[in-house]
């Protein structure tokens, strides 16, 4: 008898399934879904809806149902490759601290741009706001709200923002991404008491931790609400976005695109630049514009390097 469940976690040759009735099953995966190195790769990821059968008392995944979307990144390594992080999402959430570590737009804007490219709604959650001046927090949130994003300020010390955030996530599937040390685990435990036990990170009998959060996990604190937690990241590479596509991944830029005096405007001081005029008028936040220029320069270097690697070598005979 065929049944379906959501993929909660993926291991090398198998996965953990979360059934609609709350049961959690360890499952193997049919060999036809594996790659040549007998790994699942992008074939099965957290958030997938999988069809499985029971064989000898154990679940066996036979098929992954069509995905409505995926959130991807560039896989680590010198050669360009896609790494699908999760599937069938309602929202991608960037979690960043205001201090310790200090907020940096780099990772935040990369993840937001990737979500825009994937056609997935995205939001920003700022943690540790009790450590900063209220005006500093307000300016940061206003910059991202002006760009069209939902932006939340939270403090697990004072409890500020926790309940509104819990309501904002209710009934949706959210993927959480953030640097190590920003307080993502603390935030999640404030939102969902007993989260480690729910995710299987704590032994139910001894209440001792089994391992650190080293894999992507889907947990369901209540029916209809899914949180997909990811390990802290040091770097985030864009996938499928070229340097010429990047400006459209910044939603606040779109109304000005095509309105510059010159069609090849690079927005770096060119006369008649509509984006620069919007920046000077306060319609675009300086931190967002600066991160765009830095990220575009990085993409240009990457594209140039990749072209050099694949360019054929001409040999001459004497």
N, C-alpha and C positions, 0 to 999 in steps of 0.2 A: 504494500500500500504506500503510495507516494504522499509525502507530507512536506510542508514548507515551514521554514523558520528563518530568523535573521542571523547573519554571521556576526558574532560578538568579538571574536579574536581569531587571528590566523597564526598558526605555527608553521614549521618547515613543511610538514607533510600532512597537516590536518588543520582543524579549526574547532572553535567552540560555538555551538549554536544556542540561540536564545529563542525558545518557543513562545508562542502567543499566550500560553497558559502559565508562563513563568518558569517552566522547567529549563534547566541548562544541561546540554548534552555535549560530550566530547565526540567529535566525529572525524572519520577518515574521509578522504576525497578520492574520487575515481581518478585513475591514472591518466585518463584522456584530458583532464583539466590541467594536468601538470605540464610544465615545460620540459625541454630536452634534458635539463639538469635535475629533473624530478623535484622541482620546487614550484610553488604555486604562483610566485611572481604577482602579476596584476590580475590573474584569473579569478581569484577569490580574495575579497578585502572586507574589512568591517563595514557593516551597513548593507552588504549584499543580501538579497532574498534568495535562499537556496532551497532546492527541492532535494529531499533525502528519503532514504528507505532504511528500515531496520534490518540488519543482517547479523544473526547470531548475537542478538541483544545489543548491538552497537550501531550508531547512526553512520550512514554512508552517503555523502553528498554526491549526487549524480548530475546536477545541473544548477547553474546560476541563472536566475531569471533576468530579463532585460533591465538595465539600469536606467533611471530617469536622469541621472547626472553622476559625475565623478569629480572629485577634487584631487588634482595631481600636483606634483612638484618635480623638479629635476633631480634624478637620483644622484647620490654622491658618486664621485669618480670622474676620471678624465673624459670618458666617452659619453656623449649625450644620450640619455635614456630617461624614459618616463617612469615615475613611481606613483602609482595610484594610492592615495592615502586612505580614502573612504568613499563610499557610494551612497546614493539615494538620500541626499542631505536637504534639509530645509534652510540651514544657515551655517556659515563659517564664522567663528568667534575668535578674534585675536585677544589674548589676555596679556596685558603689559603692566608693569609696575611704574608708578610715578617716580619712586626713588628706591635705591637698594635692590636691584640695579636701576640706574636712572633711565627714564624713558628715552628711547631712540626710535626715530621714525623708520629707520631702515627695514627691520624685519616686519614691523607693523604694515608698512605700505606695500611690501612685497606680497604678504599673505592676502591683503585686501585686493591688490591688483590681480592676483591669481584667481581669487574667488569671482571677481568681476568677469574675468576671461572665461571662467567655467559657467557663467550664468547663474551663480548661486548668491543669494542674499548674504550680506556680511555685516558684522558689527564689531565694536571695540569695547572691551571691559578693562578699566583702569583700576588696579589694586593699590593697596597701601596708601590711600589718600589721606589717612590720618597723619602721615609723615610730611605732608606738603602744605603750603599756604593755600587757602581756598581759592584765591585769585588765580594761582598757578594751575590748579586743577580745572577751574572754569575755562581758562583760555585754551587749554589742551582739548577739552571736550568740545568747545565751540568750533575749533578748527575742523574736527571730524564731522560734527553735526552739519556744518556748512557745506561739507563735501557730500552730504546725503546719507551718512551712516548713523545708525543708532549707536550712541555712546553712553556707557554707564560708569559711574564712579562708585567704588566699593571700598569698604574697610572691614576686615574680619575682626579687628580690635574693637571698634565701636559698633559694628553691625550695620553701619550705614550702607544703603543700597542693596542689601542682601535680599530682602523680601520683594522689591520691585523686579530684581533680576530673576528671581525664582518664577515670578508670574510671567515675565517676558519669555522664558524658555518653556513654559508649560505647553504641552500638546505639540511639541516640535522636536525635530532631530537636529541637534547642534554638534558641530565638530569644533573642539577647542584646540588652539595652537598658541604656543608662547615660548619665550626663552626660559631656560632653567633659572630658578631663583625668583621668578616674578610672583610666586605665591599661588600658582594655579591649583595645586593640590589642597592647600589650605582653604582656598575659595570654594572648591568643589565639596569639601567636607562640611563647610558652613551651609552650603546650599542643600546638600544631601547627607545628613548625619548617617554614619555607618557605611559610607561609600566604599571603603576598602573591602568590607565584608561582602557587599553587594557585587563588587567586581571580582571577587575571588582572590584578592591580594592578601587576605588575612585568613588563617586557618580558623574555621568556625568553632572548633573545640578549644584550641589553645589561645586563640585571639592574638597569635603572633604572626608577624608579617612573613609571607612566603618569598617575596622578592620585591624589588623596586619597580616602579612603573617604567618598564623598558620596552613595552609593546603598546600598540594602540588597542584600546578596549572600548566596547559599547556596553553601557549600563542603562537600565530602565528603572528609574526610581518609582515610576508609576505608569500605568497603562497610557500609551500615547506620547510619552515623554522619553526621549532617548538623548543621552549625553555620550559623545565619543571623545574620550580623553587620549591625548597623544603624549609621548615623551617630550621633555624639554628639548628644544632645538638650538643649535649654535648658529646655523646658517640655513637659509632657505633659497633654493635656486628656482627661478621661474621656468615653467614648461609651456611651450607652444606660443609664447609671446615674443615677437621680434621687436627690435628697437623702434621700428616704424609703427608697431601696433600699440606701444606702451601708452601713448597719450590717451587712447580711448579706454584704457583700464583705470583712468582717473575720472570718475563720473562728473566732477565739478568742472573739468576741462571741456566737456563735449559741446556745450552750447557756444563755445568760442572757436571750435575747430573749423577751419575753412574760411575764417573771417580775417585772417592776417593779410597784409598787403601783398606778400609774396607767397606763392604756393609752396615753395621749398623752405619756408621759415623754420628755423631751428629753435626759436623762442629763447635765444641767448643774447638779446640786445639788438635783434634785427629791427629795422624801422617798420613801424606799422604793425607790430606784433599784438594780436588781440589778447593772447594769454598774458603778456607782460602788462598790458593795460588793466586787465582784470586783477592781476597781482597788485599793481600800484593802487588800485581802487579798493582793495580789501576784500574782493569777491573770492579770491583764492588765497589760502593760507601760505605764508612764506615757507613753513616747514614742509608742507606738501610739495611745493614747487621745487624746493632744493632737493628733496629726496627723488623726485622725478628726474631731474637732470643727472644726479649721481647714478641712478639705476639705468638710465638710458646709455650713459657713457660706459657702464659695465657691460651692458648687452652688446654694444658696438664692438668692444674689445673681444668679447666672446665670439661674436659672429666673424670677426676678422681672423681670429685664431683658428676657428673651425675651417674657414675657407682655405687658410694656409695649409692645414693638415691634409685636406682632400685634394688640393690642387695638383694635377699631374706634373710629373717631372719630365722635361724635354731632354732627351739625350742626343748628342751629336756624334756622328762617326767621323773619324779622321780619314 
